[in-house]
């Protein structure tokens, strides 16, 4: 089955420690970008930056930055961007 719309779901668990799962739906093949930002808008981690086929997708974030160093506890934003869709949600890392 193919999803009928682009969707970004709330991460689970939230709050989390040490990792969380992000689920999203792609109704068509798309180049997507999923990025984690800190509360100031700085890029913390690029999770996906690639062409993906349509379907129900899952990715995990382990609470590390792009250099694979652990990030501090706090509020983070995660965003999915495609050619025709953009959505941002909040998540909390506790330690």
C-alpha positions in Angstrom: 0.0 0.0 0.0 1.1 3.6 -0.7 0.2 6.5 1.6 -2.2 9.0 0.3 -0.3 12.1 1.7 3.0 13.3 3.0 3.0 12.9 6.8 5.5 13.5 9.6 4.5 11.8 12.9 5.5 12.7 16.4 8.6 10.9 17.5 8.3 8.0 19.9 9.2 7.9 22.7 9.0 11.6 23.6 10.7 12.6 25.8 13.5 10.1 25.0 16.9 8.9 26.1 19.1 7.7 24.5 17.3 7.3 21.1 14.0 8.0 19.4 12.1 6.8 16.3 10.7 9.1 13.6 8.0 7.8 11.3 6.9 9.5 8.0 4.9 8.7 4.9 5.8 9.4 1.3 3.0 9.1 -1.2 5.4 9.4 -4.2 9.1 8.9 -4.9 10.8 12.0 -3.6 14.1 13.6 -2.7 13.8 14.2 1.1 15.7 15.9 3.8 15.2 15.1 7.5 17.2 17.4 9.8 17.4 17.8 13.6 17.9 21.4 14.8 18.6 22.8 18.2 16.2 25.5 19.7 18.3 28.3 18.1 17.8 26.8 14.6 21.4 25.4 14.3 21.7 22.1 12.4 22.4 19.3 14.8 22.1 16.2 12.6 21.2 15.4 9.0 19.3 12.1 9.2 18.2 11.7 5.6 19.3 13.6 2.5 18.4 11.3 -0.4 15.9 10.1 -3.0 13.5 7.7 -1.4 10.7 5.6 -2.9 7.1 6.0 -1.8 5.9 4.2 1.3 5.8 4.1 5.1 9.3 5.0 6.5 11.1 4.9 9.8 14.4 6.4 11.0 16.1 6.4 14.4 18.0 9.3 16.0 20.6 8.3 18.6 21.0 11.8 20.2 24.2 12.6 18.5 25.3 15.4 16.2 26.8 15.2 12.7 30.2 14.4 14.3 28.6 11.5 16.2 29.1 13.3 19.6 26.3 13.2 22.1 24.2 16.3 22.3 23.0 17.9 25.6 19.6 17.4 27.0 17.0 19.8 25.8 14.3 20.7 23.2 15.1 19.8 19.6 13.1 20.3 16.4 13.0 17.9 13.5 11.9 18.8 10.0 11.1 16.9 6.8 11.4 18.8 3.5 10.5 17.6 0.0 9.8 19.4 -3.2 6.1 19.9 -2.2 6.0 19.4 1.6 7.6 20.7 4.8 6.7 19.9 8.4 8.5 20.5 11.7 7.9 19.0 15.1 9.4 19.2 18.6 11.0 16.5 20.7 12.7 16.5 24.1 16.0 14.7 25.0 16.4 13.9 28.7 19.5 12.6 30.4 
